[in-house]
Amino acid sequence: MPSLLDRLLGDDDTDEGIDLQEREDEAHEALGNRVTPETYGIDDCAVTGVAVVNEGPEEEPITVPIARFSLGEDVESPDLDLVWDLASEAIRAMDPAFEGVFVRHYDVQFTFDGDGLFEAEECRRMAVTPELADRLVTETGFDAAAFKSAMLEADDIDDHVAPVAWGECVDYSRNDNAAVVTGSAAAMAGASAAGASCAGAGAAGGAGGC
């Protein structure tokens, strides 16, 4: 019997599937064009994966694209103004890349108090609904400050349901309802030197995002 992943994504030899890896790579490249660690004073960033968490009414994959920022090994209390700026840039990079894909929400994750995208002691996330993401990308005047206000107003303090303004990270690879987590960008990003540009990190296969 075909796995959930096979049913959702189709056979590689057909046109039925959605190439989530291609979408992830496109989003990662866009993030690299928008954010360099040197400019923002962070260690690293990447679009680290796409979790397939369910299937829609037409058996299409329901996804959670994931971007992650390493704020720095010595950071214990993140600069929240910086966090909101980075989150808005991540959404502007991811939302266009996943046009036409069923997105449940976007995860923007921040690691700190430890080294790298995946080895830090602390990880927090923002979970952004497609509606808020679309407003940020398309609506004139809806800038990072307006995005922050809308997220804070809509957050009902349930860390499991988007929008989430600041909550614990979710490891989708350990979720029974998740079929797959892609993560080509994460492998290269995790191996990149601190301060290197995010661009070009989407070429290698590797681990999924949390």
C-alpha positions as CSV (number, residue, x, y, z in Angstrom):
1,M,0.0,0.0,0.0
2,P,1.5,3.4,-0.9
3,S,2.7,5.5,2.0
4,L,1.1,8.8,2.8
5,L,4.2,10.5,1.3
6,D,3.8,8.6,-2.0
7,R,0.1,9.4,-2.1
8,L,0.6,13.0,-1.4
9,L,3.6,13.7,-3.7
10,G,3.0,11.2,-6.5
11,D,5.5,9.2,-8.5
12,D,8.7,10.9,-9.6
13,D,7.9,9.8,-13.2
14,T,4.5,11.6,-13.3
15,D,3.3,15.1,-13.2
16,E,0.9,14.5,-10.3
17,G,3.2,15.5,-7.5
18,I,4.2,18.9,-6.2
19,D,8.0,19.4,-6.1
20,L,8.3,20.7,-2.5
21,Q,12.1,20.4,-2.7
22,E,12.1,22.9,-5.6
23,R,9.8,25.2,-3.7
24,E,12.1,25.0,-0.6
25,D,15.2,25.8,-2.7
26,E,13.4,28.7,-4.3
27,A,12.4,30.1,-0.9
28,H,15.9,29.5,0.5
29,E,17.5,31.4,-2.4
30,A,15.0,34.3,-1.9
31,L,15.9,34.4,1.8
32,G,19.5,34.6,1.0
33,N,18.9,37.5,-1.3
34,R,17.0,39.3,1.5
35,V,19.1,38.5,4.6
36,T,22.8,38.2,5.1
37,P,24.1,37.4,8.7
38,E,26.6,40.2,8.5
39,T,23.9,42.8,7.9
40,Y,21.6,41.6,10.7
41,G,24.3,40.5,13.2
42,I,23.2,36.9,13.3
43,D,25.1,33.6,12.9
44,D,23.2,31.9,10.1
45,C,19.8,31.4,8.4
46,A,18.1,29.0,6.1
47,V,14.8,27.7,4.8
48,T,15.4,24.4,6.6
49,G,12.5,22.2,5.5
50,V,8.9,21.6,4.5
51,A,6.8,19.4,6.8
52,V,3.8,17.6,5.1
53,V,1.4,17.4,8.0
54,N,-1.8,16.2,6.4
55,E,-3.6,16.0,3.1
56,G,-6.4,18.3,1.8
57,P,-9.8,17.5,0.4
58,E,-8.4,16.8,-3.0
59,E,-5.5,14.7,-1.5
60,E,-3.1,17.6,-2.0
61,P,-0.2,17.9,0.6
62,I,-0.9,20.3,3.5
63,T,2.5,21.8,4.3
64,V,4.4,23.8,6.9
65,P,7.4,25.6,5.3
66,I,10.1,26.3,7.9
67,A,12.7,29.0,8.1
68,R,15.2,29.2,10.8
69,F,17.6,31.9,12.2
70,S,20.6,31.3,14.5
71,L,20.7,34.5,16.6
72,G,24.1,33.7,18.2
73,E,25.8,31.5,20.7
74,D,26.0,34.2,23.4
75,V,22.5,35.5,23.0
76,E,20.3,34.6,26.0
77,S,17.5,37.2,25.5
78,P,16.8,37.9,21.9
79,D,16.3,41.4,20.6
80,L,12.6,41.1,19.7
81,D,12.7,44.1,17.3
82,L,15.3,42.2,15.3
83,V,13.3,39.0,15.6
84,W,10.2,40.7,14.0
85,D,12.3,42.2,11.2
86,L,13.8,38.7,10.5
87,A,10.4,37.1,10.6
88,S,8.9,39.5,8.1
89,E,11.9,38.9,5.7
90,A,11.4,35.1,6.0
91,I,7.7,35.4,5.2
92,R,8.5,37.6,2.2
93,A,10.9,35.0,1.0
94,M,8.7,31.9,1.6
95,D,5.2,33.0,0.6
96,P,5.8,33.7,-3.1
97,A,7.8,30.4,-3.4
98,F,4.9,28.4,-2.1
99,E,2.2,30.0,-4.2
100,G,-0.3,27.3,-5.2
101,V,0.7,25.0,-2.4
102,F,-1.7,24.2,0.4
103,V,0.1,25.9,3.4
104,R,-1.3,25.4,6.9
105,H,1.0,28.0,8.2
106,Y,4.6,29.2,8.0
107,D,7.1,28.4,10.8
108,V,9.8,31.0,11.5
109,Q,12.1,29.6,14.1
110,F,14.9,31.3,16.1
111,T,17.7,29.5,17.9
112,F,19.9,31.1,20.5
113,D,22.1,30.4,23.6
114,G,24.1,27.9,21.6
115,D,25.9,27.3,18.4
116,G,24.3,27.0,15.0
117,L,20.8,26.4,13.5
118,F,20.3,23.0,15.2
119,E,22.7,22.8,18.2
120,A,21.5,25.8,20.3
121,E,19.9,25.4,23.7
122,E,16.9,27.5,23.0
123,C,14.4,27.5,20.1
124,R,11.3,29.7,19.7
125,R,9.0,30.1,16.8
126,M,6.4,32.3,15.1
127,A,3.6,30.4,13.3
128,V,2.2,32.7,10.6
129,T,-1.1,32.0,8.8
130,P,-1.2,32.2,5.0
131,E,-3.6,35.2,5.3
132,L,-1.1,37.3,7.3
133,A,1.7,36.1,5.1
134,D,-0.2,37.3,2.0
135,R,-0.9,40.7,3.6
136,L,2.8,41.2,4.3
137,V,3.8,40.3,0.8
138,T,1.0,42.1,-1.2
139,E,-0.6,44.9,1.0
140,T,0.9,48.3,0.6
141,G,1.7,49.8,4.1
142,F,1.5,46.4,5.8
143,D,5.2,46.5,7.0
144,A,7.0,44.6,9.7
145,A,5.5,46.8,12.4
146,A,2.0,46.2,11.1
147,F,2.7,42.5,10.8
148,K,3.9,42.4,14.4
149,S,0.7,44.2,15.6
150,A,-1.5,41.9,13.6
151,M,0.3,38.8,14.9
152,L,0.1,39.9,18.6
153,E,-3.5,40.8,18.2
154,A,-4.5,37.5,16.7
155,D,-2.4,35.2,18.9
156,D,-4.7,33.5,21.4
157,I,-1.8,32.1,23.5
158,D,-2.4,28.6,22.1
159,D,1.1,27.6,21.0
160,H,-0.2,24.8,18.8
161,V,-2.5,26.8,16.5
162,A,-1.3,29.7,14.2
163,P,-0.9,32.5,14.6
164,V,1.7,32.1,17.3
165,A,3.7,35.2,18.1
166,W,6.4,33.6,20.2
167,G,6.2,29.9,21.3
168,E,8.2,26.7,21.6
169,C,9.5,25.2,18.5
170,V,7.8,22.1,17.1
171,D,9.7,19.1,15.8
172,Y,7.6,18.0,12.9
173,S,9.8,15.0,12.2
174,R,8.6,13.5,15.5
175,N,4.9,14.2,14.8
176,D,2.9,11.1,13.9
177,N,0.8,13.2,11.5
178,A,3.8,14.5,9.5
179,A,4.6,12.4,6.4
180,V,7.9,14.0,5.6
181,V,10.3,16.8,6.3
182,T,12.5,17.9,3.5
183,G,15.6,19.8,4.3
184,S,18.3,20.2,1.7
185,A,19.1,23.8,2.8
186,A,19.6,22.8,6.4
187,A,22.5,20.5,5.7
188,M,24.6,23.1,4.0
189,A,23.5,25.9,6.3
190,G,24.5,23.9,9.3
191,A,27.9,23.4,7.9
192,S,28.5,27.0,6.8
193,A,30.8,29.3,8.6
194,A,29.3,31.8,11.0
195,G,28.6,35.1,9.2
196,A,28.4,33.5,5.7
197,S,25.7,34.5,3.4
198,C,22.5,32.4,3.4
199,A,22.5,32.3,-0.3
200,G,23.4,29.1,-2.1
201,A,22.9,26.7,0.8
202,G,20.1,24.7,-0.8
203,A,22.2,22.3,-2.8
204,A,22.8,19.4,-0.5
205,G,20.6,16.7,1.0
206,G,20.3,16.5,4.7
207,A,18.3,16.7,7.9
208,G,14.9,18.2,8.3
209,G,13.8,21.2,10.4
210,C,12.4,21.1,13.9
